[in-house]
Amino acid sequence: MKCWQCQKTLSLTQVGFREECPHCHSDLHVCKGCQHFDVSKYNECREPVAERVREKDRANHCEHYAIGGVLGSTGPSKEDLLRQAEALFKKKSD
């Protein structure tokens, strides 16, 4: 697995609720490090029954967490999606 924050490779097969990256000391059991994290989905999660987590980069107790995600690898950012939506509904000038 890779740390979602510093992108360094870690030799972990499980991540506990309080696990930290030994390199940058970021929490590892976070939405941004989960394979279900997807900014294009409702609640930024592909798991439909997961409870809402507001801080995606802070440790949480989500039981659906699964090692696999890396920030930026799950599709367009929120900002990109907002720009696309605004462009779609923008009035055209004549």
C-alpha positions as CSV (number, residue, x, y, z in Angstrom):
1,M,0.0,0.0,0.0
2,K,1.0,3.6,-0.4
3,C,0.4,6.5,2.1
4,W,-2.3,8.7,0.7
5,Q,-0.4,11.8,1.9
6,C,3.3,11.3,1.1
7,Q,2.9,8.5,-1.4
8,K,5.6,6.3,0.2
9,T,5.2,2.6,0.0
10,L,4.3,0.9,3.3
11,S,4.5,-2.8,4.0
12,L,1.2,-3.2,5.8
13,T,-1.5,-5.7,5.1
14,Q,-4.0,-4.3,7.7
15,V,-4.6,-0.8,8.9
16,G,-5.8,-0.2,12.4
17,F,-8.0,2.8,13.4
18,R,-5.1,4.6,14.9
19,E,-2.4,3.6,12.4
20,E,0.0,6.3,11.2
21,C,2.4,6.6,8.4
22,P,6.0,6.1,9.7
23,H,7.3,8.6,7.2
24,C,4.9,11.6,7.4
25,H,2.9,10.6,10.5
26,S,-0.5,11.1,8.7
27,D,-3.4,9.0,9.8
28,L,-3.8,6.0,7.5
29,H,-7.3,4.8,8.3
30,V,-8.9,7.7,6.4
31,C,-11.3,8.0,3.5
32,K,-8.6,9.3,1.2
33,G,-6.7,6.0,1.7
34,C,-9.6,3.7,1.1
35,Q,-10.5,1.9,-2.1
36,H,-14.1,3.1,-1.7
37,F,-13.1,6.8,-1.8
38,D,-14.4,8.5,-5.0
39,V,-15.0,12.2,-5.2
40,S,-17.6,11.7,-7.9
41,K,-19.9,9.7,-5.6
42,Y,-22.4,10.8,-3.0
43,N,-20.5,11.3,0.3
44,E,-17.4,10.7,-1.8
45,C,-17.8,7.0,-1.1
46,R,-18.7,4.0,-3.4
47,E,-20.0,2.1,-0.3
48,P,-23.7,3.2,-0.2
49,V,-24.3,2.2,3.4
50,A,-21.3,3.8,4.9
51,E,-21.9,6.5,7.5
52,R,-21.0,10.1,6.5
53,V,-17.5,11.1,7.3
54,R,-16.8,14.9,7.1
55,E,-13.1,15.0,7.3
56,K,-11.8,12.6,4.7
57,D,-8.1,13.0,5.7
58,R,-8.6,12.3,9.4
59,A,-8.7,8.9,11.2
60,N,-12.2,7.5,11.4
61,H,-13.9,4.3,12.5
62,C,-15.6,3.4,9.3
63,E,-16.0,-0.4,9.1
64,H,-16.1,-0.4,5.3
65,Y,-12.5,0.8,5.1
66,A,-10.3,-1.2,2.7
67,I,-6.7,-0.6,1.8
68,G,-6.3,0.5,-1.8
69,G,-7.1,4.1,-2.6
70,V,-4.5,6.7,-3.3
71,L,-5.6,10.4,-3.4
72,G,-6.0,11.6,-6.9
73,S,-6.4,8.1,-8.5
74,T,-10.1,7.8,-8.2
75,G,-11.3,10.2,-10.8
76,P,-11.8,14.0,-11.2
77,S,-11.5,16.3,-8.3
78,K,-14.5,18.1,-6.8
79,E,-13.2,21.4,-8.3
80,D,-13.1,19.8,-11.8
81,L,-16.6,18.5,-11.4
82,L,-17.9,21.9,-10.3
83,R,-16.2,23.6,-13.3
84,Q,-17.7,21.1,-15.7
85,A,-21.2,21.6,-14.2
86,E,-20.8,25.4,-14.4
87,A,-19.7,25.2,-18.0
88,L,-22.7,23.0,-18.8
89,F,-25.2,25.5,-17.4
90,K,-23.5,28.7,-18.4
91,K,-25.4,31.0,-20.8
92,K,-23.9,31.3,-24.2
93,S,-23.3,34.8,-25.5
94,D,-24.5,35.7,-28.9
